[in-house]
Amino acid sequence: MTIGREERVQEQQRLKAVLGEIRGRLEKLQEEAGGFKEDIVEIRKHFWDDVTINLDGAEEVYETFASLKQQAEVLSERERGHRRMQAQVRLLRRLQESPYFGRIDFREEGRDGTAEAVYIGTGSLLDEEGLAFLIYDWRAPVASMYYDHGPGPAAYVTPGGEIRGELERKRQYIIRDGQLRAVFDTGLTIGDELLQHVLGGASDSRMKSIVATIQREQNRIIRSEQSRLLLVEGAAGSGKTSAALQRIAYLLYRYRESLRADQIVLFSPNGMFSAYVSSVLPELGEDNMQQTTFQEYLDYRLAEDFRVEDPLDSLEYVYGESEGKTEELRLSGIAVKSQASFLEALQQYTDFLGREGGMKWRPLTFRDTVIVSGEEIDARFRALDPCQSIAGRLEQIAKELVRSAQAYMRSQLYADWVEEEMQTLDAEAYLKAYSRLQQRKRFSEETFDDFDREYEELAKALLQEYVTPLKRWIRRLKFLDIQGMYMALHADPLLRRAHLDPLAGNPAEVDGWCAYTVRRLEKGELPYEDAAPYLIFKESLEGFRMNLSVRHVFVDEAQDYTPLQWAYLRRLFPRSRWTVLGDPLQGIGAHLLGVREMNHPAVLAAPAETERIRLTRTYRSTRPIVEFTRTLLPGAEIEPFDREGPKPTLTVTGRESLAEEIRRRTEKVREAGHRTIAILCKNERESLEAYERLRDVMEVKRIGQHGGSFEPGVLVLPAYLAKGVEFDAVLMYDVSQERYGGERERKLLYTACTRAMHELHLFSCGEPSQLLQEAPSETYRVRNPLDNRHQ
Ligand SMILES: Nc1ncnc2c1ncn2[C@@H]1O[C@H](COP(=O)(O)OP(=O)(O)OP(=O)(O)O)[C@@H](O)[C@H]1O
């Protein structure tokens, strides 16, 4: 509802006054900041002038230290002040662009007089005297009413308790470059008008914050504080990622005294997504949290042991060309290895190794000589108390091996190879060893055995150089052949029968997928489904790693994680709180084929400590797109936000004319003003094919597993890479029965189509997929390419 002329004039005047205040404040601050900067440069330049250095006696040393410390404190105090000021300047600059986006007039219960007008923006601003808020930060307790209530009775929670009252008005503003573009009063939901305006705009290759239009149910996600695990299940485009990022900004504000951005980790689905979301927090004036993918973490931990298969390769495997029997076997292995029961089987295997034997060892060798053989290490290990943990026993073995390595090196003092190496010692090495020798002052020029001593000391120094890497090898437990033991579990029929059969029930099937795993391991490759199990196995032998500094872990696209991976993450971040966001209908991983339930990360917290929030309203796509996409997954709980747009189209064509059809459609889409256009393919192979065909007729860029970045323009990419991101228009390259023929492709097709914000166009070479034929005909338009009237 637009407001009256008089009120609009008042709003203009207030805006002018606030902007004037900001400008004045900025000028003053910039002046002061300049002074600070000069001070810092001066202090750094003359740091040593003001420090008296005297190291003659204990007292003088103490005084020198005290004077140094004092000088360093002055410097760091100035630096801190400068940083504070810079942050203030950044905030004011942001507010100068758009000081506020909302206002609520609130009359507190039991207070007389007029209601207080609370203006809400992306940061707080006090008046000159520091007494009244000209702008409240959107995260301040009072601001929550803006998101939670319409005019009428309202309340908000403060640390001191709940405050009740009456919301007399709720108003929204669009202010850009300091200009009031629009202002309107609104009802319960945050302005359909403003949302329409925001959602109708063109998308960008960077995600935007939703601070001005956060919806009530999203606000619950943002401000939830009680639970240890916040579990958000929401339809495609319902704002899970957006709410998660706003929540991070909220937590950083709410706990600003104790929580830093680097104590928050966000697990994202892939690198493209990480780049896509990295602009939101800076836009809100906060530092970015740490971002990683589960794959990055696995690579970091396992790179020394294996080449870990990229999860995208495993998706390529599922959605690539069929490999018949092997594929079937692998998929049944994947199903087993994603379950928590596989974790238990690994634990049993580990216990068995520690108790009964069967540990595999690598001998400690040096220059082709075995210092301690595998058998001997095994005997030493077995001699230790089996009640002690394996990691504890390994630590003891490591200590013994270090001693063995040192003893061996001592025995080599007069070995031929040492004498030979001494002859060829280069000048630099010689000098290094010689000066070390002198430092030790154990050798005087007068002694008659100078030469022998010199030889001995130099040889010791030389051997020391060799012992260091050996010690490192031992301390990193490299004498333990973990790869060999993991391999044995799959290769040895007895171990398979004992530990793996109970998981699958069918020994022939187990033998089948084990053979597949062994083949890959022999090539030094770790299939993706084995990566987390292998890491767990490795840590159960070596000892578990934990990260105690991280306080909040956010996991986006959580439907893709397996119960086994949850168990691992839980152990990795034992002190953390969790925010887990996912949509089971978008679970396209190999272990999720046909699964329509979320893999609940129950291990993360007890039910009493878990809060669940479900989002069904989708904001990304227009109503016609949602009405079409939800028919792809019958039963999908997904409600459109009421935004109009053209119906999706389906063009059935031949392979020869496909590129030309797509080019024509792309042109139309561009003419409609859309900037990010994606041509989504089933897999990398198809996307290469599409790129080769399309580049001859139009300008396109390709994003593949190993490169390419999300930017405005026309992009060709496999659908699974588009997870979590969105485009103004999506063109599905070929949705024929041949490509999307089975149930397996259902969720992939759904996920791909739900990336579209304003337009969705499907092309099919020949008969369209039966998945589409289930969609009621009124939900899309079939285009006959020969009939140009429809274009
Ligand atoms: N309250 C809101 N106000 C304005 N825009 C919103 C709001 N909520 C969501 N959006 C927009 O809807 C789109 C989808 O949001 P987002 O990517 O966060 O959804 P998602 O649930 O993570 O989707 P998916 O599961 O498909 O990855 C984004 O463009 C986002 O800006």
PDBQT file of the ligand as one rigid body, heavy atoms in Angstrom, charges set to zero:
ROOT
HETATM    1  N1  LIG A 801      12.906 -13.822   2.053  1.00  0.00    +0.000 N 
HETATM    2  C1  LIG A 801      13.388 -13.691   0.852  1.00  0.00    +0.000 A 
HETATM    3  N2  LIG A 801      13.417 -12.499   0.257  1.00  0.00    +0.000 NA
HETATM    4  C2  LIG A 801      13.916 -12.352  -0.979  1.00  0.00    +0.000 A 
HETATM    5  N3  LIG A 801      14.433 -13.332  -1.696  1.00  0.00    +0.000 NA
HETATM    6  C3  LIG A 801      14.433 -14.544  -1.156  1.00  0.00    +0.000 A 
HETATM    7  C4  LIG A 801      13.929 -14.803   0.143  1.00  0.00    +0.000 A 
HETATM    8  N4  LIG A 801      14.093 -16.096   0.411  1.00  0.00    +0.000 NA
HETATM    9  C5  LIG A 801      14.688 -16.637  -0.662  1.00  0.00    +0.000 A 
HETATM   10  N5  LIG A 801      14.894 -15.707  -1.597  1.00  0.00    +0.000 N 
HETATM   11  C6  LIG A 801      15.506 -15.887  -2.899  1.00  0.00    +0.000 C 
HETATM   12  O1  LIG A 801      15.134 -17.135  -3.405  1.00  0.00    +0.000 OA
HETATM   13  C7  LIG A 801      16.204 -17.720  -4.110  1.00  0.00    +0.000 C 
HETATM   14  C8  LIG A 801      16.493 -19.096  -3.570  1.00  0.00    +0.000 C 
HETATM   15  O2  LIG A 801      17.081 -18.990  -2.300  1.00  0.00    +0.000 OA
HETATM   16  P1  LIG A 801      18.159 -20.036  -1.788  1.00  0.00    +0.000 P 
HETATM   17  O3  LIG A 801      19.174 -20.295  -2.834  1.00  0.00    +0.000 OA
HETATM   18  O4  LIG A 801      18.606 -19.570  -0.458  1.00  0.00    +0.000 OA
HETATM   19  O5  LIG A 801      17.217 -21.316  -1.653  1.00  0.00    +0.000 OA
HETATM   20  P2  LIG A 801      17.598 -22.794  -1.258  1.00  0.00    +0.000 P 
HETATM   21  O6  LIG A 801      16.480 -23.281  -0.416  1.00  0.00    +0.000 OA
HETATM   22  O7  LIG A 801      18.957 -22.865  -0.686  1.00  0.00    +0.000 OA
HETATM   23  O8  LIG A 801      17.523 -23.481  -2.683  1.00  0.00    +0.000 OA
HETATM   24  P3  LIG A 801      18.107 -24.864  -3.232  1.00  0.00    +0.000 P 
HETATM   25  O9  LIG A 801      17.696 -25.942  -2.289  1.00  0.00    +0.000 OA
HETATM   26  O10 LIG A 801      17.431 -24.997  -4.543  1.00  0.00    +0.000 OA
HETATM   27  O11 LIG A 801      19.563 -24.680  -3.346  1.00  0.00    +0.000 OA
HETATM   28  C9  LIG A 801      17.363 -16.740  -4.001  1.00  0.00    +0.000 C 
HETATM   29  O12 LIG A 801      17.386 -15.920  -5.128  1.00  0.00    +0.000 OA
HETATM   30  C10 LIG A 801      17.017 -15.920  -2.792  1.00  0.00    +0.000 C 
HETATM   31  O13 LIG A 801      17.570 -14.626  -2.864  1.00  0.00    +0.000 OA
ENDROOT
TORSDOF 0
